[in-house]
Amino acid sequence: MARQAAPRGWTSAIETFLEMMAAERGAARNTLDAYGRDLMHAELWLNERGGSLETADVDGLRAYLSAAEAGGVMPRTAARRLSAQRQFFRFLYAEGRRADDPTATLDAPRRGRPLPKILSEADVDALLDAACDRPGPEGLRLICLLEVLYATGLRVSELVGLPFAAVARDPHVLIVRGKGGKERMVPLTAAAMDAIAAYKAVRGVFLTTKASPHLFPSRSAQGHLTRRRFGQLLDETAILAGIDPAKVSPHVLRHAFATHLLDHGADLRSVQQMLGHADISTTQIYTHVLAERLRALVETHHPLARSLSSGADL
């Protein structure tokens, strides 16, 4: 396989670095272009201040990163640029073109953790109402899927792959086998129990054999409803409910389950157990969602916040 040539038009040092990446590491053209753009961005910034990337010291690089942060560059982008610089300076040091590596003491910007997308309780109600408009056994199956998902916060793979035995023991709880084969017990709402009972009465319509171990059997290779098909059904239901389908997914409903529980006073440890999170730190992201919503609520509706935003004297 032919090796990728380094792009042209960069400074001599950057071009030599990219040629090494292509020849010795087999970097693809897209990778070379990305490295080149990131390095040239720093080069041009430093040029405007009388310097260059090849001769930059740690203070110059730190000033560049600080300026990027002040300019609203996303932490992920800043981290990528620093990663390119680190590889560049390690190359220069290894080649004897630098006596030091100025990136050695630079800290990567904190990327943070993106807050999960959620739906309001009104949005969830609209989805369920739209599902109720779907007629026949398929409608009853869809209602069951949505009610169970919203009542339990299951992962989509756990939902579509539920064994029939999971609802055959106790109608008040769902037995779920999650990651690592760990079982957990999740209580069901009255609406979810009613939806399961109504769906079980028509489940035979979906059977492809005389018996199936799955709660939601289908003709798929797995023998049960696929994640993809459930996603399609959810998109169709969102459109009927007047909600942008891009804002709706099985995982967003899982987020809604957790956030709405905490909204109504559930404790974090209980939500962790129901979601099947091994570490409570994973569940704590929902407390950040609530904090952000409260902040937005205060900024929008509190009279003091309005006074401050308008510049009024206190």
PyMOL commands that set and color helices and strands:
alter all, ss='L'
color gray80, all
select helices_A, chain A and resi 12-25+29-47+58-70+75-94+121-132+136-152+156-160+164-167+179-181+190-200+203-206+227-240+245-247+250-263+268-275+280-283+285-301+303-310
alter helices_A, ss='H'
color red, helices_A
select strands_A, chain A and resi 173-177+183-187
alter strands_A, ss='S'
color yellow, strands_A
deselect
rebuild
show_as cartoon
